[in-house]
Amino acid sequence: MKDSVNIEAELASTQLFAELTDSELEKVASVTNLQSAAKSSEIFKYGTEAAAIFVIRSGIVALRFPIPIRETSHSITIYEKPAGSVIGWSTLVAPYRLTMSAEASTDVELFTLEREAFSGLLDAEPGLHLKVMKNLSRVIGDRVAMLEVIILRDLQRQASQGRPSRSPASSVG
């Protein structure tokens, strides 16, 4: 990337690229681009193929999920991610489909790692691949923990209103 930005230092401060060596960070920076997104613009859409992983350099991005209501679908914000956060990690996880949509809550700058280039780098560098995937498992674990909190709050709200909760698993096979 031809920019005065110190990409390596900025990537090193993120959860996905923590503990990478300077040499490894240089290699990651070589497949990293910088892009901007205006407030309210869509960065990626739920259910589509995950083509890139993003690190939020500045601004806030809302991760949204479509909820069908009657004959229409509304998108609700599950949570907002600040600078330093990783989004679009489905790019590295089969079946490579995005599990939420992302929308710029403010004007944002994003470091973008296209799947083909980044996967090629990881395939060529097994040590780097291992470190990134270990870090990615932490990112995913954090997402799961956040979703557990959201589900628990909803179940508590339902219970306090005297509504029985129905487990989605109880209707399966």
KOLDRENMI-998756 format. One record per residue: residue number from 1; x, y, z of N, C-alpha, C in turn. Coordinates in nm, 2 decimals. Layout:
BEGIN
SITE	gulo	nu	nv	nw	cau	cav	caw	cu	cv	cw
SITE	NUM	X	Y	Z	X	Y	Z	X	Y	Z
...
END
This chain:
BEGIN
SITE	gulo	nu	nv	nw	cau	cav	caw	cu	cv	cw
SITE	1	0.08	-0.12	0.00	0.00	0.00	0.00	0.09	0.12	0.00
SITE	2	0.06	0.21	-0.09	0.14	0.33	-0.10	0.07	0.45	-0.03
SITE	3	0.10	0.46	0.10	0.04	0.56	0.18	0.13	0.60	0.29
SITE	4	0.12	0.71	0.35	0.20	0.75	0.46	0.16	0.68	0.59
SITE	5	0.05	0.61	0.59	0.00	0.54	0.70	0.10	0.43	0.74
SITE	6	0.13	0.41	0.87	0.21	0.30	0.92	0.12	0.18	0.94
SITE	7	0.09	0.11	0.84	-0.01	0.00	0.84	0.04	-0.10	0.94
SITE	8	0.16	-0.14	0.94	0.21	-0.24	1.03	0.18	-0.21	1.18
SITE	9	0.21	-0.09	1.22	0.18	-0.05	1.36	0.04	-0.05	1.39
SITE	10	-0.05	-0.01	1.30	-0.19	-0.01	1.32	-0.25	-0.15	1.33
SITE	11	-0.20	-0.23	1.24	-0.25	-0.37	1.24	-0.20	-0.44	1.36
SITE	12	-0.08	-0.42	1.41	-0.02	-0.48	1.53	-0.11	-0.46	1.65
SITE	13	-0.18	-0.34	1.65	-0.26	-0.31	1.77	-0.40	-0.37	1.77
SITE	14	-0.43	-0.46	1.67	-0.56	-0.52	1.66	-0.55	-0.66	1.71
SITE	15	-0.67	-0.71	1.75	-0.68	-0.85	1.80	-0.64	-0.95	1.70
SITE	16	-0.67	-0.93	1.57	-0.64	-1.03	1.47	-0.49	-1.05	1.44
SITE	17	-0.42	-0.94	1.46	-0.27	-0.94	1.42	-0.18	-0.93	1.54
SITE	18	-0.24	-0.94	1.66	-0.15	-0.94	1.78	-0.05	-1.05	1.78
SITE	19	0.07	-1.01	1.83	0.18	-1.11	1.85	0.25	-1.15	1.72
SITE	20	0.22	-1.08	1.61	0.29	-1.11	1.48	0.42	-1.03	1.49
SITE	21	0.52	-1.09	1.42	0.65	-1.03	1.42	0.65	-0.91	1.32
SITE	22	0.75	-0.83	1.32	0.76	-0.72	1.23	0.76	-0.77	1.08
SITE	23	0.83	-0.88	1.06	0.83	-0.93	0.92	0.69	-0.98	0.88
SITE	24	0.62	-1.05	0.97	0.49	-1.10	0.94	0.39	-0.98	0.91
SITE	25	0.40	-0.88	0.99	0.32	-0.76	0.98	0.35	-0.69	0.84
SITE	26	0.47	-0.69	0.80	0.51	-0.63	0.67	0.44	-0.71	0.56
SITE	27	0.44	-0.84	0.57	0.37	-0.93	0.47	0.22	-0.91	0.47
SITE	28	0.16	-0.90	0.58	0.02	-0.87	0.59	-0.01	-0.73	0.53
SITE	29	0.07	-0.63	0.56	0.05	-0.50	0.51	0.06	-0.49	0.36
SITE	30	0.14	-0.58	0.30	0.16	-0.58	0.15	0.03	-0.63	0.08
SITE	31	-0.06	-0.69	0.15	-0.19	-0.73	0.08	-0.30	-0.65	0.14
SITE	32	-0.27	-0.54	0.21	-0.38	-0.46	0.27	-0.40	-0.33	0.19
SITE	33	-0.52	-0.30	0.18	-0.56	-0.17	0.11	-0.64	-0.08	0.21
SITE	34	-0.64	0.04	0.19	-0.72	0.14	0.27	-0.84	0.19	0.19
SITE	35	-0.96	0.18	0.25	-1.08	0.23	0.18	-1.16	0.31	0.28
SITE	36	-1.24	0.40	0.22	-1.33	0.48	0.30	-1.47	0.44	0.27
SITE	37	-1.56	0.47	0.37	-1.70	0.45	0.36	-1.77	0.56	0.43
SITE	38	-1.86	0.62	0.36	-1.94	0.74	0.41	-2.04	0.69	0.51
SITE	39	-2.08	0.77	0.61	-2.19	0.74	0.70	-2.31	0.68	0.63
SITE	40	-2.37	0.58	0.68	-2.49	0.51	0.63	-2.46	0.42	0.51
SITE	41	-2.34	0.41	0.46	-2.32	0.33	0.35	-2.30	0.18	0.39
SITE	42	-2.34	0.09	0.30	-2.33	-0.05	0.33	-2.18	-0.10	0.30
SITE	43	-2.12	-0.17	0.39	-1.99	-0.22	0.37	-2.00	-0.36	0.31
SITE	44	-2.09	-0.44	0.37	-2.12	-0.57	0.32	-2.26	-0.61	0.36
SITE	45	-2.31	-0.72	0.29	-2.45	-0.76	0.31	-2.46	-0.90	0.36
SITE	46	-2.55	-0.92	0.46	-2.58	-1.05	0.52	-2.61	-1.15	0.40
SITE	47	-2.55	-1.27	0.42	-2.58	-1.38	0.33	-2.50	-1.38	0.20
SITE	48	-2.43	-1.28	0.17	-2.35	-1.27	0.05	-2.21	-1.34	0.07
SITE	49	-2.14	-1.36	-0.04	-2.01	-1.42	-0.03	-1.91	-1.33	0.04
SITE	50	-1.84	-1.38	0.14	-1.74	-1.30	0.21	-1.61	-1.28	0.12
SITE	51	-1.59	-1.16	0.07	-1.48	-1.14	-0.02	-1.36	-1.07	0.04
SITE	52	-1.38	-1.02	0.16	-1.27	-0.94	0.23	-1.29	-0.94	0.38
SITE	53	-1.18	-0.93	0.45	-1.18	-0.91	0.59	-1.14	-0.77	0.61
SITE	54	-1.20	-0.70	0.71	-1.18	-0.56	0.73	-1.13	-0.54	0.88
SITE	55	-1.04	-0.44	0.89	-1.01	-0.39	1.02	-1.05	-0.24	1.02
SITE	56	-1.13	-0.20	1.12	-1.18	-0.06	1.12	-1.06	0.02	1.17
SITE	57	-1.02	0.11	1.08	-0.91	0.21	1.12	-0.96	0.32	1.20
SITE	58	-1.08	0.38	1.15	-1.14	0.49	1.22	-1.29	0.48	1.20
SITE	59	-1.36	0.54	1.30	-1.51	0.54	1.28	-1.57	0.42	1.35
SITE	60	-1.70	0.41	1.33	-1.78	0.31	1.40	-1.87	0.24	1.29
SITE	61	-1.87	0.10	1.30	-1.95	0.02	1.20	-2.05	-0.05	1.28
SITE	62	-2.18	-0.05	1.23	-2.29	-0.12	1.29	-2.30	-0.26	1.22
SITE	63	-2.30	-0.36	1.30	-2.33	-0.50	1.25	-2.47	-0.52	1.27
SITE	64	-2.54	-0.56	1.16	-2.68	-0.56	1.15	-2.73	-0.70	1.11
SITE	65	-2.85	-0.74	1.15	-2.91	-0.86	1.12	-3.05	-0.84	1.07
SITE	66	-3.09	-0.91	0.95	-3.22	-0.89	0.90	-3.32	-0.97	0.98
SITE	67	-3.43	-0.91	1.02	-3.54	-0.97	1.10	-3.67	-0.96	1.02
SITE	68	-3.73	-1.07	0.97	-3.85	-1.07	0.90	-3.97	-1.03	0.99
SITE	69	-4.04	-0.93	0.95	-4.16	-0.88	1.03	-4.27	-0.87	0.93
SITE	70	-4.37	-0.96	0.95	-4.48	-0.97	0.85	-4.42	-1.00	0.71
SITE	71	-4.46	-0.92	0.61	-4.41	-0.95	0.48	-4.28	-0.87	0.44
SITE	72	-4.23	-0.80	0.54	-4.11	-0.72	0.51	-3.99	-0.77	0.60
SITE	73	-3.88	-0.72	0.57	-3.76	-0.75	0.65	-3.70	-0.62	0.70
SITE	74	-3.68	-0.61	0.83	-3.61	-0.50	0.89	-3.47	-0.54	0.94
SITE	75	-3.38	-0.45	0.93	-3.25	-0.48	0.98	-3.22	-0.41	1.11
SITE	76	-3.18	-0.49	1.21	-3.16	-0.44	1.35	-3.01	-0.44	1.38
SITE	77	-2.96	-0.34	1.45	-2.82	-0.34	1.49	-2.80	-0.43	1.61
SITE	78	-2.71	-0.53	1.59	-2.68	-0.62	1.70	-2.58	-0.55	1.79
SITE	79	-2.48	-0.49	1.73	-2.38	-0.41	1.81	-2.30	-0.33	1.71
SITE	80	-2.23	-0.23	1.77	-2.15	-0.14	1.69	-2.00	-0.17	1.72
SITE	81	-1.92	-0.17	1.62	-1.77	-0.20	1.64	-1.69	-0.07	1.62
SITE	82	-1.60	-0.04	1.71	-1.52	0.08	1.70	-1.39	0.05	1.62
SITE	83	-1.31	0.15	1.61	-1.17	0.14	1.55	-1.09	0.03	1.61
SITE	84	-1.02	-0.05	1.53	-0.94	-0.16	1.58	-1.01	-0.29	1.57
SITE	85	-1.14	-0.29	1.55	-1.22	-0.41	1.54	-1.21	-0.48	1.41
SITE	86	-1.23	-0.61	1.41	-1.22	-0.69	1.29	-1.37	-0.73	1.25
SITE	87	-1.40	-0.70	1.12	-1.53	-0.74	1.07	-1.51	-0.82	0.94
SITE	88	-1.61	-0.90	0.91	-1.60	-0.98	0.78	-1.51	-1.10	0.79
SITE	89	-1.50	-1.15	0.92	-1.41	-1.27	0.94	-1.46	-1.39	0.87
SITE	90	-1.58	-1.39	0.82	-1.63	-1.51	0.75	-1.55	-1.53	0.62
SITE	91	-1.47	-1.44	0.58	-1.38	-1.45	0.47	-1.28	-1.56	0.49
SITE	92	-1.25	-1.59	0.61	-1.15	-1.70	0.64	-1.22	-1.83	0.69
SITE	93	-1.35	-1.83	0.70	-1.42	-1.94	0.76	-1.53	-2.00	0.66
SITE	94	-1.51	-2.13	0.62	-1.61	-2.19	0.54	-1.75	-2.18	0.61
SITE	95	-1.85	-2.16	0.54	-1.87	-2.16	0.39	-1.85	-2.02	0.33
SITE	96	-1.78	-1.93	0.39	-1.75	-1.80	0.33	-1.87	-1.72	0.30
SITE	97	-1.97	-1.72	0.39	-2.09	-1.64	0.38	-2.10	-1.54	0.49
SITE	98	-2.14	-1.42	0.47	-2.14	-1.32	0.58	-2.26	-1.35	0.67
SITE	99	-2.24	-1.34	0.80	-2.34	-1.38	0.90	-2.42	-1.25	0.95
SITE	100	-2.37	-1.14	0.91	-2.44	-1.01	0.94	-2.41	-0.91	0.83
SITE	101	-2.48	-0.80	0.83	-2.45	-0.69	0.74	-2.37	-0.59	0.82
SITE	102	-2.29	-0.51	0.74	-2.22	-0.40	0.81	-2.25	-0.27	0.74
SITE	103	-2.28	-0.17	0.82	-2.31	-0.04	0.77	-2.23	0.07	0.85
SITE	104	-2.18	0.16	0.78	-2.10	0.27	0.85	-2.20	0.36	0.94
SITE	105	-2.17	0.36	1.07	-2.25	0.44	1.16	-2.20	0.59	1.15
SITE	106	-2.07	0.60	1.12	-2.00	0.73	1.10	-1.92	0.72	0.97
SITE	107	-1.86	0.82	0.93	-1.76	0.80	0.82	-1.66	0.71	0.87
SITE	108	-1.61	0.61	0.79	-1.51	0.52	0.84	-1.40	0.50	0.74
SITE	109	-1.28	0.46	0.79	-1.17	0.41	0.71	-1.15	0.27	0.75
SITE	110	-1.13	0.19	0.65	-1.11	0.04	0.68	-0.98	-0.01	0.61
SITE	111	-0.91	-0.09	0.68	-0.80	-0.17	0.62	-0.88	-0.29	0.56
SITE	112	-0.85	-0.32	0.43	-0.92	-0.42	0.36	-0.82	-0.53	0.32
SITE	113	-0.85	-0.66	0.35	-0.77	-0.77	0.30	-0.86	-0.86	0.22
SITE	114	-0.84	-0.85	0.09	-0.92	-0.93	-0.01	-0.89	-1.08	0.02
SITE	115	-0.99	-1.16	0.01	-0.97	-1.31	0.05	-0.87	-1.37	-0.04
SITE	116	-0.87	-1.35	-0.17	-0.77	-1.43	-0.25	-0.63	-1.39	-0.21
SITE	117	-0.60	-1.27	-0.20	-0.46	-1.23	-0.17	-0.42	-1.27	-0.03
SITE	118	-0.51	-1.25	0.07	-0.48	-1.28	0.21	-0.47	-1.43	0.23
SITE	119	-0.56	-1.50	0.17	-0.56	-1.65	0.18	-0.43	-1.70	0.12
SITE	120	-0.39	-1.65	0.00	-0.27	-1.69	-0.06	-0.15	-1.66	0.03
SITE	121	-0.14	-1.55	0.09	-0.03	-1.52	0.19	-0.03	-1.62	0.30
SITE	122	-0.15	-1.65	0.36	-0.16	-1.74	0.47	-0.12	-1.88	0.43
SITE	123	-0.16	-1.92	0.31	-0.12	-2.06	0.26	0.03	-2.07	0.24
SITE	124	0.10	-1.96	0.20	0.24	-1.96	0.18	0.32	-1.95	0.30
SITE	125	0.26	-1.91	0.41	0.33	-1.88	0.54	0.26	-1.95	0.65
SITE	126	0.29	-2.08	0.67	0.21	-2.16	0.77	0.22	-2.11	0.92
SITE	127	0.34	-2.05	0.95	0.35	-1.99	1.09	0.26	-1.88	1.11
SITE	128	0.25	-1.79	1.01	0.16	-1.67	1.01	0.02	-1.72	1.01
SITE	129	-0.01	-1.82	0.93	-0.15	-1.88	0.92	-0.19	-1.92	1.06
SITE	130	-0.11	-1.99	1.13	-0.14	-2.05	1.26	-0.17	-1.93	1.36
SITE	131	-0.09	-1.83	1.36	-0.11	-1.72	1.45	-0.24	-1.64	1.42
SITE	132	-0.26	-1.62	1.29	-0.38	-1.54	1.25	-0.51	-1.63	1.29
SITE	133	-0.51	-1.76	1.26	-0.62	-1.84	1.29	-0.65	-1.85	1.44
SITE	134	-0.54	-1.86	1.52	-0.55	-1.86	1.67	-0.62	-1.72	1.71
SITE	135	-0.57	-1.61	1.66	-0.63	-1.48	1.69	-0.77	-1.47	1.65
SITE	136	-0.80	-1.53	1.53	-0.94	-1.53	1.47	-1.03	-1.60	1.56
SITE	137	-0.98	-1.71	1.62	-1.07	-1.79	1.71	-1.11	-1.71	1.83
SITE	138	-1.02	-1.62	1.88	-1.05	-1.53	1.99	-1.16	-1.43	1.94
SITE	139	-1.14	-1.37	1.82	-1.24	-1.28	1.77	-1.38	-1.35	1.76
SITE	140	-1.38	-1.47	1.71	-1.51	-1.54	1.70	-1.57	-1.57	1.84
SITE	141	-1.48	-1.61	1.93	-1.52	-1.64	2.07	-1.59	-1.51	2.13
SITE	142	-1.53	-1.40	2.11	-1.59	-1.27	2.16	-1.72	-1.25	2.10
SITE	143	-1.74	-1.28	1.97	-1.87	-1.26	1.90	-1.97	-1.35	1.97
SITE	144	-1.94	-1.48	1.99	-2.03	-1.58	2.05	-2.07	-1.53	2.19
SITE	145	-1.97	-1.48	2.27	-2.00	-1.43	2.40	-2.10	-1.32	2.40
SITE	146	-2.08	-1.23	2.30	-2.17	-1.11	2.29	-2.31	-1.16	2.25
SITE	147	-2.32	-1.25	2.16	-2.45	-1.30	2.12	-2.52	-1.38	2.24
SITE	148	-2.44	-1.45	2.32	-2.50	-1.51	2.44	-2.56	-1.41	2.53
SITE	149	-2.50	-1.30	2.55	-2.55	-1.19	2.64	-2.68	-1.14	2.58
SITE	150	-2.69	-1.12	2.45	-2.81	-1.07	2.38	-2.92	-1.17	2.40
SITE	151	-2.89	-1.29	2.38	-3.00	-1.40	2.39	-3.04	-1.41	2.53
SITE	152	-2.95	-1.40	2.63	-2.99	-1.41	2.77	-3.08	-1.30	2.81
SITE	153	-3.05	-1.17	2.76	-3.13	-1.06	2.79	-3.27	-1.08	2.74
SITE	154	-3.28	-1.13	2.62	-3.41	-1.15	2.55	-3.49	-1.25	2.63
SITE	155	-3.43	-1.36	2.67	-3.49	-1.47	2.75	-3.54	-1.41	2.88
SITE	156	-3.46	-1.33	2.95	-3.49	-1.27	3.08	-3.61	-1.18	3.06
SITE	157	-3.61	-1.10	2.95	-3.72	-1.01	2.92	-3.85	-1.09	2.90
SITE	158	-3.84	-1.20	2.83	-3.96	-1.28	2.80	-4.01	-1.34	2.93
SITE	159	-3.92	-1.39	3.01	-3.96	-1.45	3.14	-4.03	-1.35	3.23
SITE	160	-3.97	-1.23	3.24	-4.03	-1.13	3.32	-4.17	-1.08	3.28
SITE	161	-4.20	-1.10	3.15	-4.33	-1.07	3.10	-4.42	-1.18	3.10
SITE	162	-4.38	-1.29	3.16	-4.46	-1.41	3.17	-4.48	-1.49	3.05
SITE	163	-4.40	-1.46	2.95	-4.42	-1.54	2.82	-4.33	-1.66	2.83
SITE	164	-4.38	-1.77	2.79	-4.29	-1.89	2.78	-4.19	-1.88	2.67
SITE	165	-4.07	-1.92	2.70	-3.97	-1.92	2.59	-3.97	-2.05	2.52
SITE	166	-3.95	-2.04	2.39	-3.94	-2.16	2.31	-3.80	-2.17	2.25
SITE	167	-3.75	-2.28	2.28	-3.61	-2.31	2.22	-3.62	-2.35	2.08
SITE	168	-3.54	-2.28	1.99	-3.54	-2.32	1.85	-3.51	-2.47	1.84
SITE	169	-3.43	-2.52	1.93	-3.39	-2.66	1.92	-3.50	-2.76	1.95
SITE	170	-3.60	-2.71	2.02	-3.71	-2.80	2.06	-3.80	-2.83	1.94
SITE	171	-3.79	-2.75	1.83	-3.88	-2.77	1.72	-3.80	-2.85	1.61
SITE	172	-3.68	-2.88	1.64	-3.59	-2.96	1.54	-3.60	-3.11	1.57
SITE	173	-3.62	-3.18	1.46	-3.62	-3.33	1.46	-3.64	-3.40	1.58
END
